[in-house]
Amino acid sequence: MTSTPRTEQPVDGDRDGSRRSSGAPVQPARRPDITPLDEEQRHQVHRVLRRHPACPSCGNRRRWAVGDALPLGFLFLDEDQDAYMVALTCRRRGCPQPRTGIVMRAHDFLTT
């Protein structure tokens, strides 16, 4: 049985979600439980990273891109209520698995 190719285009442009029909980039939908970090909070995460081990894939210790934070306390019963998973991306070229994360307490990086 052969399948016929679909000729209709999705409303928002490419199927991979990279461009709208107007040419503007499409932002992925943000989960409501994700906590975006500002520059000061990212700086605090970098300060904590100085004391922690290296990238589990390549051994990088210094070059990290800090992403957003996901609260873990409501997801996992064995985590503290103020525990967050902070997304990290290794910026060393050739790292085989550049995406990882670190669990942090809210008072270590969230400023009031």
Secondary structure, DSSP 8 states (H G I E B T S, - for coil): ----------TTSSTTSSB-TTS-B------TT-B---HHHHHHHHHHHTTS---TTT---S-EEEEEEEE-TTT-TTS-TTEEEEEEEE-STT-SS-EEEEEEEHHHH---
